[in-house]
Amino acid sequence: MSCKTSSLLPGDVDHLRRRSVAESTEACCDPEHPQRLLRLHVHPERLCLGPQHADLGVATPSPDASAQHFCHFTPKCLLAVHRGAHCTSPTRHEEGWHDGTSRTTIRVENEVEAHREANNYKFGFRKWKGNVTEKPIEDRSDIDKELHTDLSIVKQQEASVVTFGNIAYVFLFGWWVSLFYILICPVMFLTICGASYGKVCFKLARFFIWPFGNSIEKASSVVRRSTSMPTNCEIVPQERDAVDCEPLLVSSPLPVEVHVPALPPKKPSKHWGRVSTYIWLFLGYPVLAVVHSLACVLSWMLVFTIPVAKMNGRVLTTVLLMAPEEVQIHKLDKTVVCETRVILCCYQAFNMYYYKYTVQGINIFALNLLPLVFMTLVIGYADRQHKYFSAETIFTIAITSIIPLSYYIGMGIASLSAQSNFAVGAVVNATFGSIAEMTFYITALLRGHRAGSKCYEEIVKAALTGTLLGCILFIPGICMTVGGIKHSEQRFNSRSAGVGSALLFISIGGVFAPTLFSKVFGNLVCESCSNIPGNASAPFICKDCHYYVSQTDPHLILSNIEPLVYTISVLLPASYLIGLIFTLKTHSHIYDIQISDGHGGHVHAGHHFVHWSRWRALVVLIAATVLMTCCADLCTENIEPILTHSTISQYFIGVTVLAMVPELPEIVNGIQFALQNNISLSLEVGSCIAVQVCMIQIPLLILFNAFYDVGFVLVFSDIHLWASIFSVILVNYIFMDGKCDYFQGTALVAVYLIILALYYFAPSPRSC
């Protein structure tokens, strides 16, 4: 037996390691499962090959020679390390690790996606569901192919085109688009020279009232296809402008000759030399361009009607610029067996799966919200006196603008980490992972310091607590609920969840230690007290009692509270670093993750396209951070009327809107993981954010306050203290057995809503 040592990178993933001996033997030796699996390694180990695999090598293709990668494509089976497998260097962690482990198989398309998936299972890294590379169109699902079609293929349509979505199109778009064509039609006839365009307008008016089941073709292409198309033709030309239909290539021992008549020579078009063309461009085209642009924008913003946007865009850029005699509208034959390309052919106006639609890897919702960011900056900084827009309106659009910016920051982090080594990925995640929240917290503290108000500090503390509660209760709860509805019971790695729970206990204990300290050594101050003079038997009633440290001992904060806070701000990041070493290095075996390709052994090592390069991802990160800072500044600038005039408690505003809006992309990621039965990552999404809040964000705020004193004191209100402690205890109880269902999820969501009700009816902070 021969043992080969793999060339591995230090610092990469050590936890994606083992498979059982029986499973490995079956995968390697069964001739009916000749899949090549993609293996991830961390440190040099000896990979044992049996005698039957002595001739196999390990190739490591890389899309970028300058980058360091850790993925190895194994031709026939996953080369695993097993105890007693005749290796010279056995592993150190052999006994008992299977008990608390949930084996997960992840399928990837290429090396970059393998790196991204591995980053998802690294402690401290942001979890990202979307791909950072683009699949070849032939490898995509039928749903994805349908979403990205360019509406130019005529295919056999068995289902009826009379659907609810198509009927809704008539009422939303069809009637008024068709009406404008009817109005332009007599105008073109009155010009005499443009009568041919009047006929086209009449035909297009009929087309747009019900375009489904009809096609727009070029007359010359129709002639060519009718003269050259064989009878049994089922292939679609790959070129965009090709309309010829060729015979299907079949395996046959005998050559088959098909006689194709010669095509007539193509005559040069005189379309752009006519007077009627310029009359059309002056009178008809501008009006219809506005109409189609409006229909295109409206249907694109509705997302699910993107086919209507594609149809209007194609008409605007192609059909309306063609010669009038070339525009041919035909009713599609349902018995067609040959798929051909035409100018335009639409079968449906509505598709519910368009929430998956992406442009350059960017989700359609994040893309549609991007103009809102620039609109927010223009309105917010141009109308500081609120002549046209109220402060509440600017605050609303500014806080909404944080959602797409959080998405772009997350995608930038995932793209940069997936194309870099572990060190760069760790630095990027530590630097930009909490940038969305930190920008808001710092701008709010600065705003409160300049205004001399402690209300902003209380809002920041409420937002910090709200993020903790949302990540501890709501994100796991909603993921368990949604995932449990689709999958009756989901299992997760209880050992890795236990590590996160332990870190949560440390985090909560450290963050709220100064609060407990103030309650032990501070005095109870009571206000709004009343009694009846001269009546000793009457009760002494106080309506407002609280601990106020600085009033009882002005030196207590400087001499005791601040040193305690600085000590905690050092211990919390140290605990975070220990957690990194524990989960990524010494005890990475608590994860049992198997990553394989998704093509039955055919790995597309060199046929993937990275959406964002390293430099593009870095530029996006920096730009999104700057825009995030501006939006956060507008939020804090325009939140004052809401805080002073709102009847809702400021606590409630902090723990809901300010805390959870930046986390919406993370919530969506967690739900998508749960729907794919990967509840482990759904739970990691929440715990990772919660741990980062306590061990990174709060120490950074303390560090910022040390260099620029904004009066931030790490002493929380009682409601924050007890709500956070109760939530951590409850979640640890839920995570004990390593399995979950929708009942446990709804229980967590119900507790979260109960705590929100407490905040809703709680009185506002004293400083507000």
DARAZI-V443922 format. One record per pair of residues at least 6 apart in sequence whose ideal C-beta (glycine too) atoms are under 6 Angstrom apart, sorted by sequence separation. I is the first residue (numbers start at 0). GAP is how many residues later the second one is. If there is no record, write none. Layout:
I&GAP ; I&GAP
This chain:
26&6 ; 107&6 ; 118&6 ; 187&6 ; 188&6 ; 270&6 ; 298&6 ; 382&6 ; 531&6 ; 596&6 ; 61&7 ; 119&7 ; 206&7 ; 356&7 ; 482&7 ; 530&7 ; 548&7 ; 549&7 ; 642&7 ; 704&7 ; 358&8 ; 416&8 ; 447&8 ; 548&8 ; 672&8 ; 673&8 ; 107&9 ; 187&9 ; 188&9 ; 298&9 ; 299&9 ; 446&9 ; 447&9 ; 530&9 ; 672&9 ; 80&10 ; 187&10 ; 298&10 ; 378&10 ; 733&10 ; 82&11 ; 105&11 ; 234&11 ; 246&11 ; 416&11 ; 529&11 ; 700&11 ; 59&12 ; 232&12 ; 415&12 ; 443&12 ; 669&12 ; 184&13 ; 234&13 ; 295&13 ; 528&13 ; 57&14 ; 58&14 ; 232&14 ; 233&14 ; 379&14 ; 412&15 ; 527&15 ; 669&15 ; 115&16 ; 184&16 ; 227&16 ; 228&16 ; 295&16 ; 412&16 ; 443&16 ; 525&16 ; 527&16 ; 668&16 ; 183&17 ; 184&17 ; 229&17 ; 294&17 ; 295&17 ; 526&17 ; 224&18 ; 55&19 ; 412&19 ; 440&19 ; 525&19 ; 665&19 ; 112&20 ; 180&20 ; 291&20 ; 111&21 ; 375&21 ; 523&21 ; 524&21 ; 220&22 ; 375&22 ; 109&23 ; 180&23 ; 181&23 ; 291&23 ; 408&23 ; 524&23 ; 15&24 ; 180&24 ; 291&24 ; 375&25 ; 521&25 ; 108&26 ; 12&27 ; 177&27 ; 521&27 ; 13&28 ; 229&28 ; 372&28 ; 518&28 ; 12&29 ; 40&29 ; 371&29 ; 517&29 ; 522&29 ; 11&30 ; 39&30 ; 177&30 ; 313&30 ; 405&30 ; 176&31 ; 177&31 ; 517&31 ; 46&32 ; 227&32 ; 722&32 ; 7&33 ; 37&33 ; 38&33 ; 173&34 ; 226&34 ; 369&34 ; 5&35 ; 7&35 ; 37&35 ; 38&35 ; 173&35 ; 284&35 ; 310&35 ; 368&35 ; 7&36 ; 44&36 ; 35&37 ; 36&37 ; 47&37 ; 35&38 ; 365&38 ; 35&39 ; 38&39 ; 47&39 ; 223&39 ; 306&39 ; 70&40 ; 4&41 ; 5&41 ; 36&41 ; 45&41 ; 307&41 ; 365&41 ; 45&42 ; 68&42 ; 306&42 ; 2&43 ; 3&43 ; 45&43 ; 70&43 ; 718&43 ; 304&44 ; 2&45 ; 304&45 ; 165&46 ; 303&46 ; 1&47 ; 513&47 ; 516&47 ; 305&48 ; 27&49 ; 26&50 ; 303&50 ; 513&50 ; 160&51 ; 302&51 ; 513&51 ; 1&52 ; 160&52 ; 270&52 ; 512&55 ; 23&56 ; 11&58 ; 509&58 ; 8&59 ; 18&59 ; 8&61 ; 18&61 ; 20&61 ; 153&61 ; 302&61 ; 17&62 ; 509&62 ; 17&63 ; 300&67 ; 505&69 ; 37&76 ; 502&76 ; 39&78 ; 192&82 ; 193&82 ; 192&83 ; 196&83 ; 498&84 ; 0&85 ; 193&85 ; 192&86 ; 193&86 ; 196&87 ; 190&88 ; 244&93 ; 495&94 ; 244&95 ; 494&95 ; 187&96 ; 242&98 ; 183&100 ; 215&103 ; 235&103 ; 233&104 ; 654&104 ; 12&105 ; 232&105 ; 221&106 ; 218&107 ; 651&107 ; 217&108 ; 650&108 ; 651&108 ; 218&109 ; 179&111 ; 216&111 ; 650&111 ; 215&113 ; 648&113 ; 176&114 ; 649&114 ; 213&115 ; 214&115 ; 648&115 ; 649&115 ; 213&117 ; 214&117 ; 176&118 ; 649&118 ; 212&119 ; 575&119 ; 172&122 ; 206&122 ; 572&122 ; 571&123 ; 199&124 ; 216&125 ; 217&125 ; 642&125 ; 202&126 ; 216&126 ; 572&126 ; 196&127 ; 199&127 ; 214&127 ; 215&127 ; 571&127 ; 195&128 ; 215&128 ; 214&130 ; 568&130 ; 568&133 ; 172&135 ; 210&135 ; 211&135 ; 564&137 ; 564&149 ; 150&159 ; 150&160 ; 155&180 ; 168&180 ; 165&183 ; 510&183 ; 154&184 ; 164&184 ; 506&184 ; 164&185 ; 152&186 ; 153&186 ; 160&186 ; 496&186 ; 491&187 ; 492&187 ; 499&187 ; 506&187 ; 510&187 ; 153&188 ; 454&188 ; 465&188 ; 491&188 ; 502&188 ; 506&188 ; 151&189 ; 431&189 ; 438&189 ; 442&189 ; 446&189 ; 461&189 ; 465&189 ; 469&189 ; 481&189 ; 485&189 ; 489&189 ; 151&190 ; 156&190 ; 434&190 ; 438&190 ; 442&190 ; 464&190 ; 469&190 ; 486&190 ; 153&191 ; 462&191 ; 478&191 ; 482&191 ; 491&191 ; 435&192 ; 439&192 ; 443&192 ; 461&192 ; 466&192 ; 474&192 ; 478&192 ; 481&192 ; 150&193 ; 438&193 ; 442&193 ; 461&193 ; 465&193 ; 150&195 ; 418&195 ; 458&195 ; 462&195 ; 474&195 ; 478&195 ; 462&196 ; 482&196 ; 414&197 ; 517&197 ; 513&200 ; 514&200 ; 415&201 ; 513&201 ; 514&201 ; 414&202 ; 478&203 ; 411&205 ; 514&206 ; 475&207 ; 411&208 ; 411&209 ; 511&209 ; 142&210 ; 146&210 ; 474&210 ; 475&210 ; 474&211 ; 407&212 ; 408&215 ; 470&215 ; 407&216 ; 507&216 ; 470&218 ; 471&218 ; 404&219 ; 470&219 ; 507&220 ; 404&222 ; 467&222 ; 404&223 ; 503&224 ; 436&225 ; 467&225 ; 435&226 ; 466&226 ; 401&229 ; 400&230 ; 500&231 ; 397&233 ; 500&234 ; 397&236 ; 398&236 ; 397&237 ; 496&238 ; 394&240 ; 394&243 ; 393&244 ; 394&244 ; 493&244 ; 390&247 ; 490&247 ; 490&248 ; 360&250 ; 390&250 ; 488&250 ; 489&250 ; 359&251 ; 488&252 ; 376&253 ; 372&254 ; 379&254 ; 472&254 ; 409&255 ; 456&255 ; 460&255 ; 464&255 ; 471&255 ; 405&256 ; 467&256 ; 483&257 ; 484&257 ; 406&258 ; 433&258 ; 468&258 ; 483&258 ; 401&259 ; 405&259 ; 471&259 ; 401&260 ; 479&260 ; 402&261 ; 448&261 ; 480&261 ; 483&261 ; 398&262 ; 433&262 ; 433&263 ; 479&264 ; 480&264 ; 444&265 ; 479&265 ; 480&265 ; 444&267 ; 476&268 ; 476&271 ; 475&272 ; 476&272 ; 472&275 ; 472&278 ; 473&278 ; 472&279 ; 131&282 ; 131&283 ; 125&284 ; 127&286 ; 131&286 ; 125&287 ; 115&298 ; 118&298 ; 115&302 ; 114&303 ; 125&303 ; 124&304 ; 111&306 ; 125&307 ; 457&307 ; 457&309 ; 454&312 ; 453&313 ; 454&313 ; 67&353 ; 101&389 ; 101&390 ; 101&391 ; 100&392 ; 99&394 ; 99&395 ; 11&410 ; 10&411 ; 122&456 ; 123&456 ; 122&457 ; 122&460 ; 121&462 ; 120&470 ; 135&471 ; 120&472 ; 132&475 ; 133&475 ; 132&477 ; 116&478 ; 131&479 ; 113&481 ; 107&487 ; 102&489 ; 103&489 ; 104&489 ; 105&489 ; 106&489 ; 108&489 ; 100&491 ; 106&491 ; 96&492 ; 109&494 ; 108&495 ; 92&496 ; 109&498 ; 72&530 ; 128&540 ; 126&542 ; 128&543 ; 60&544 ; 126&554 ; 39&555 ; 37&557 ; 126&557 ; 37&558 ; 126&558 ; 36&559 ; 37&559 ; 119&561 ; 34&565 ; 35&565 ; 34&566 ; 33&567 ; 14&573 ; 13&574 ; 14&576 ; 15&577
